[in-house]
Amino acid sequence: MAAIIMDGRSVAARLKETAAQEALALAQNGMMPHLAVVLVGENAASQVYVRNKENACKKAGIRSTVLRLPENCTQAELEDAVRALNEDASVHGILVQLPLPDHLDEAAVLRLIDPDKDVDGFHAMNSGRLMNGQRGFVPCTPLGVMRMLEAYGIPVRGKHAVVIGRSNIVGKPMAMLLLAADATVTICHSKTENLAQIARQADILVAAVGRPRFVTADMVKPGATVIDVGINRVDGAIVGDVDFDGVSEIAGYLTPVPGGVGQMTIAMLLANTLDAARNRGQ
């Protein structure tokens, strides 16, 4: 039987509607949620991502400011911009669009962001909070995956979850969220031996490896839930890390690319921004 295709667009639309209602309630109480995005250079993909975030904020009633810096800006100029946003009481959430130009120290910039405004969840303090089971901001993509599983009523407790990928943005926080939800979690990566054998044990398989169509049908347990986090461009088309056609005949649930997890990421950014505004008002 073919997999049930998990519609990220419809789930994200419901979450965005909830965000709009919450933003309106905050505004009626005198607080306008405000997200500030720092964009360095003219990277085409980053321009698109930032424009999508602006549009989503506008529709949700969240104020959005984009600070555009030139490609050749210095480390000091970028850091000064982040410090100014930290000190601006009207700004609740700060996001530095990645990747940065090669001459800039990405890690140093992310360390500067006020952890309580770090709506991307990349600051080491928020990573530590996640590791220790404390409240903090969680990276938007893995948080979106958890909301997607919840929306489709897919049980996590007691299940074996396998995450392919160990990045700080997706793989590691994904594993921590699944562990916090009482899954038994295995993390695989490029050096993992017998990766296909391990993947076939997964009740929930998350592909975040950054290689087009890497996960094939022979790596999937029949009936498993397969979450494709990958975004790869192949011959002008956007494809995921999962071989959709093959895996869709084996899996029980499967997210498409596009139209799956990517839709959830911006919805979670709105939710994190609203949380930041509420926290600031307490």
Secondary structure, DSSP 8 states (H G I E B T S, - for coil): ---EE--HHHHHHHHHHHHHHHHHHHHHTT---EEEEEEES--HHHHHHHHHHHHHHHHHT-EEEEEEE-TT--HHHHHHHHHHHHH-TT--EEEE-SS--TTS-HHHHHHHS-GGGBTT--SHHHHHHHHTT------HHHHHHHHHHHHTT---TT-EEEEE---TTTHHHHHHHHHHTT-EEEEE-TT-TTHHHHHTT-SEEEE-SS-TT-B-GGGS-TT-EEEE---EEETTEEE-SB-HHHHTTT-SEE--SSSSHHHHHHHHHHHHHHHHHHHHH-
